[in-house]
Amino acid sequence: QVQLVESGGGLVQAGGSLRLSCAASERTSSTYAMGWFRQAPGKEREFVAAISWSGGSTYYSDSVKGRFTISRDNAKNTVYLQMNSLKPEDTAVYYCAARPGGSYYYTVQYEYDYWGQGTQVTVSS
């Protein structure tokens, strides 16, 4: 079992930047595909970005493509989400997720097995 902990959320003005981190509590012998999702109040959780174990494959939702960058440092067991040019529409709780044994990237919630508790991102106009 893997525990995921997000950090880096906060309050930022529109146009600003934040970098979210998601750290796994311990390493295992398995490889993990990783993803970021977000959920705004009253809305369903939605896909944001995903990355393969090797980091060679990434995918972004249309709403964040060109503004957000997902990356990972497997030596630190950490995945990052660099968020630039933030908009009020980006306000949400952001969750990281892991899929053990994942060979590629995954964009659907039920494709992931482990989830963090989430970190709040609030973007003011």
ABEGO torsion letter per residue (X at the ends): XBBBBBBGBEBBBBGBBBBBBBBBABBBABBBBBBBBBBBBGBBBBBABBBBAAGABBBBBAAABGABBBBBBAAAGBBBBBBBGBBAAABBBBBBBBBBGBABBBABAAABABBBAEBBBBBBX
